[in-house]
């Protein structure tokens, strides 16, 4: 079965700091990878996704992620965070083997201090 | 505006009651999903559907059941709620590449 590991469960940064959230997955075949964000009191929404092609993908609000196949990683980055980036961030992998749905990591709670 | 809706948003109920969590979407998507999320934990897939009259169980064993009589509607039912069912339940639908999530129902069973 697939699994997704997010290494940092709680991250606290100051505004303008750079951000990198780690994500590793276990599946060795073709994968579709996602980062979702949940702002306080709001729905989960998609930040960015990788299906194929350029391993560096850009998403909304200045976020980007790099797919490194050899490391089974899909780390999320942002060069300069803002207070409004305070949220819960989830990495997810599209399930393979004919089954449907996403496998999620446990999430990273990011707090940005003004 | 196309969206995905869940009702109720919050539900506190006693043990043994039958409950139905509603999910509907106006995006015309065939694929729909239910996830369960305990506080501070990952989302786990409990049910999914490829379309009308299609229902499948997900990774996490659940005592809940689902039905899909109409494309836009994917309700989840617990015949007899127990405290172990206390959790957040998230509904999602999928277009070609992306899953869209509803706001969730936070269920507390006393």
Interface residues (C-beta under 8 A of the other chain):
Chain A: X1 X4 X9 X32 X34 X36 X42 X43 X44 X45 X46 X49 X51 X90 X95 X99 X100 X101 X102 X103 X104 X105 X106 X107
Chain B: X31 X33 X35 X40 X41 X42 X43 X44 X45 X48 X50 X56 X58 X59 X90 X97 X98 X99 X100 X101 X102 X103 X104
